Amino acid sequence: SDEEKELALKMKGILDRIDEETRIDRTTAFRAVLDKMAKEPNENWSLHYMATLLEALLYFMLNEGNEKIDEEEHNE
């Protein structure tokens, strides 16, 4: 459907940003989202939910995750 295509493009864009703007590669990020979804009831599984999790992961990595990694490297 058009909605699914739009969500797939949105997820591709998020994964592109993860590759370009973080220290995590897209495959690792995608696997983390799949692992999270596997712990959820099947009725929660959807492309929309997956896109939401990817956005949350990107937001965390850009706003908190990279800062923690930088601090850890600085303290070594």
Secondary structure, DSSP 8 states (H G I E B T S, - for coil): -HHHHHHHHHHHHHHHHHHHHSSS-HHHHHHHHHHHHHTS-GGG-SHHHHHHHHHHHHHHIIIIIHHHHHHHHHH-
